[in-house]
Every structure is written in C-alpha cells, then in structure tokens.
Amino acid sequence: LSVDLDLQPLLFGLLLSLFLVTVLGNLLIILAISSDSHLHTPMYFLLSSLSLTDVEFISITVPNLL
C-alpha cells in the first residue's frame, strides 16, 4: 500500500490487528450461536452464516494484502 519504508510496518501492524479482531469476533459470534440452544432460530442461523462468510472473505483478501 505504501512506498514509504517507514510507514509499511505501521500499516502491516494495523491491518494485522484489524484482521485478528475481525476473525476472532466473528468466530465468537458463531461459537455463541452454536452453543446456546435458544439461539437456534432462522435469524441466528442467518447471522452465523454471515459471520462465516465474513471470516472466509477476510481470510482470503487480507493475507494477500499483507
């Protein structure tokens, strides 16, 4: 993203931290929905599917960017 060599480690750290927070947050959503039987409704199935899709998308695009 940057040609400036001093700025590259900062951008790498920022993108890596955003990647980790996003993946862990979505995995926590999936874990919470799958572990509680009261959350086995169509709405929460949609939310877990969206979280899984977000994890897949982030896992494909961000490592290529880093």
Protein Blocks (a to p, Z undefined) as FASTA:
>chain_A
ZZblklmmmmmmmmmmmmmmmmmmmmmmmmmmmmpmklmcfklmmmmmmmmmmmmmmmmm
mmmmZZ
